[in-house]
Amino acid sequence: MGANMAKRLKDVGYPVVAVYDVRTESAEALAQELGGRSATRLAEVTEASDVIITVVTDDKAMLKVFGPPKKGDSLLTNASGKLFINCATISPKVHVEVEKMANKAGAESLEACMASSITQAREGTLYLMCGGAEATFNRAKSILERLSSSMRYVGKAGQAANVKALVNMVMNINTAGLAEGLALGDALKLDLAMLREVFSQTGANSRVLQTDGEDMQNREHSCFFSSAHASKDSGIALSLAKEKGLTLPLATATKKQYDRMIKEGLGELDKSGIAELTFKGRHKGRRK
């Protein structure tokens, strides 16, 4: 996602002066393509840039890149006046913590949670949910407009991440439900193209039907949003529910399915790969 966002910004006239990735080869290739430099340290990115966009995997990675400068390499080294736009799906409390650390360093931080995939990142048609100080949102707005077709300012830090957790929780439930519906249709010897068309005209319709239905039927699970990430994001939502004393049976069952995919070595398949667990005769599972 980050690489495609960087390419989009370059296309619309923004200089991408530095990139950083834990996979050095990826960073070097992207930097060469964009005419920037591949930074070997996080602090180099901050030094070279006015605006830094981050896309990381999870809470641990986020806290690592925004760690205290006195304890090692950090994006917050000499960060006064800088703007950080953080796009990863992570726990709301971590976004709040990062904002506090950035403000302490004299910088600003905005969460810009994405509800789209790689194609939209490259085309600049992301849907963004933003959280943080409204003044910071306004400062970032001109850049965000070039990355998105639509965006919404949700509120203070953590609020956009709350919304994104719910978006992905419901999406994952819909994906699991669709996989079960198509699997049962297949077992009943129904024509799945016909079944998908009927679903699309009835209460069974969903965005997931449009994006994943044919892929489930054809076992095409090239990764746009991995099953491992689906598990992580459902876990974020379930943690929020636990904090509020809510029991969410469907979200819990869906996470168990995605956890099983990871256990069975299917975690890097697209989320549509959950159909491999439901269609009869597909995935046999690992032997104990």
Residue, then its C-alpha position, 0 to 999 in steps of 0.5 A: m500500500g505504501a509503495n503505491m501511495a508513494k507512486r501516486l504522489k509522485d505522479v501528481g507532482y509531490p517529490v518523494v525524497a526518501v523511503y524506508d522499509v525493513r525489506t531493504e531491497s524493496a526500499e531501494a527499488l522504490a527509491q530508484e523508481l521515484g528518484g528519491r533515496s533509500a534511507t537506512r535509518l528512520a531518522e533520515v526520513t524525518e530529516a529529509s521530509d516535511v510530511i512523513i506517511t507511514v503504513v506499518t503492519d501492527d501495533k508493535a511496528m508502529l510503536k517501534v518506528f515512533g520510539p523515543p529518540k533517546k532509545g534508538d532510531s526513531l521517526l521522532t528524531n529532530a521532528s519539530g514542525k513535521l507532519f506524520i500521516n499514519c495509515a495503518t490499521i492498528s489499535p486506536k489506543v496506539h494512534v492516541e499514544v503516537e499523537k501524544m509522542a509526536n506532539k511532545a516532539g513538536a510534531e503533528s500526527l494524523e491517523a488516515c485509516m484506509a478502506s480500500s486496496i492496492t489498486q485504489a492506492r495506486e489510482g488515488t481513489l482511497y476512502l480515508m477516515c481521519g482522526g486527530a486535531e482538526a487543524t492537523f487534518n486541515r494541514a494534511k488535506s491537500i495531500l489526502e485529496r490527491l490520494s483519495s476519492s472520498m474522505r471523512y474527518v471523524g474526530k479526535a485521535g483514535q476515533a477514526a481507528n475505532v471506525k476502521a476496526l468496525v469496517n473491517m470487522v463487518m467486512n470479515i463477517n460478510t466475507a465468511g458468510l459469503a464463503e459459506g453461502l457459496a460453499l453450500g450452493d456448490a454442495l447443492k449442485l447449484d450454478l454458482a454464477m447464477l447464485r451470485e447473480v441472485f445474491s446481487q439482487t437480494g438481501a444477500n448482496s454486499r460489497v464483498l460479493q462484488t469483490d470476492g464472490e467470483d474469486m471464491q468460486n474460481r479459487e483465485h486468491s491473489c492477495f489484496f488484503s491478507s487473511a492474516h490481516a483479517s485476523k488481526d483486524s477482527g482481533i482489534a474490534l474484539s478487544l474494543a468489544k471486550e473493553k465495553g463488555l460486549t459479546l460478539p459471537l459472529a466476529t468471534a467465529t469469523k476470527k477463529q476461521y481466519d486464525r485457522m487459516i494462519k494455522e493451516g498455512l493459508g494466512e497470506l492468501d487474500k481474505s477470499g481464501i476463507a472459502e478454502l475452508t468451507f467448500k467441500g473437498r478443497h482444503k484438507g488441513r495439516r496433519k498433526 
